[in-house]
């Protein structure tokens, strides 16, 4: 799927649902949020996107600090990685909450029905036979299930995220593009990531086997942030289609073309975040070499910006060379043995 966003046309770089929901502000007859005692759907989406973008920004800022930190006299990075897991956890929480908020939006554009189950939004949508629920769920569920198990294990099973970094200390690494085999020699190569900690069958603590099937791998943020950012826009695209389908079914009208919305009130710089994600180094952990990674391109021209996202993308690059690995872990006094990733 290829999605294009242009500020000269759309007024902003938000996902497609943002401008679509602005149409519901102009026509209050298309929403039933007051009956549901909920915010207006545009407010739900705006606040939800704000939390996600602020979390992206926090993780990007921390990656930049790690990537520019100096080495001490012992040759070790003079900056701790301990902040990174909490920031990444908050991003994953925000992304899962965002999907839940999308379901809330589908709920409040449907007439209130007291026969539906009020405790769980998805149960309510299914109970009232919402005209767009199943198609929307089917379109985004694979993405949701790609990271929801991590969030659930953190929330309900005491799972801990642990940081990892691979870096070269002057010796350097060689990268090769997958398609043409073009070699490059990146300077100051640092690959920052994380893994979910869990108990392994041999009694060791290490990468959780439900999340990391081989028990020795991790997730690089260079790939993970691209993956989540592109899928955030894909979810917005499908939500826009679900809103249009609901309005057509309930009101017998087709939504007009989205109008450009100049979003000057945001408490985040979406253009800067998009640009920084697009410029993340294409350096991933070795178990990710074979995975397709979303392609994200960002352009500035004549005071305007363009964002082009393509999912699932393609294979980016492989690398080889001598690297150092850095971990920050906490050994359990009862289970002192630890399985480190890539060892």
HELIX and SHEET records of a PDB file:
HELIX    1   1 UNK A    7  UNK A   10  1                                   4    
HELIX    2   2 UNK A   16  UNK A   26  1                                  11    
HELIX    3   3 UNK A   28  UNK A   30  5                                   3    
HELIX    4   4 UNK A   41  UNK A   68  1                                  28    
HELIX    5   5 UNK A   82  UNK A  108  1                                  27    
HELIX    6   6 UNK A  121  UNK A  127  1                                   7    
HELIX    7   7 UNK A  133  UNK A  156  1                                  24    
HELIX    8   8 UNK A  221  UNK A  251  1                                  31    
HELIX    9   9 UNK A  270  UNK A  278  1                                   9    
HELIX   10  10 UNK A  286  UNK A  288  5                                   3    
SHEET    1   A 3 UNK A   2  UNK A   6  0                                        
SHEET    2   A 3 UNK A 304  UNK A 314 -1                                        
SHEET    3   A 3 UNK A 293  UNK A 301 -1                                        
SHEET    1   B 4 UNK A 219  UNK A 220  0                                        
SHEET    2   B 4 UNK A 190  UNK A 199 -1                                        
SHEET    3   B 4 UNK A 160  UNK A 167 -1                                        
SHEET    4   B 4 UNK A 324  UNK A 328 -1                                        
SHEET    1   C 3 UNK A 183  UNK A 184  0                                        
SHEET    2   C 3 UNK A 173  UNK A 177 -1                                        
SHEET    3   C 3 UNK A 317  UNK A 321 -1                                        
SHEET    1   D 4 UNK A 219  UNK A 220  0                                        
SHEET    2   D 4 UNK A 190  UNK A 199 -1                                        
SHEET    3   D 4 UNK A 205  UNK A 207 -1                                        
SHEET    4   D 4 UNK A 338  UNK A 339  1                                        
END                                                                             
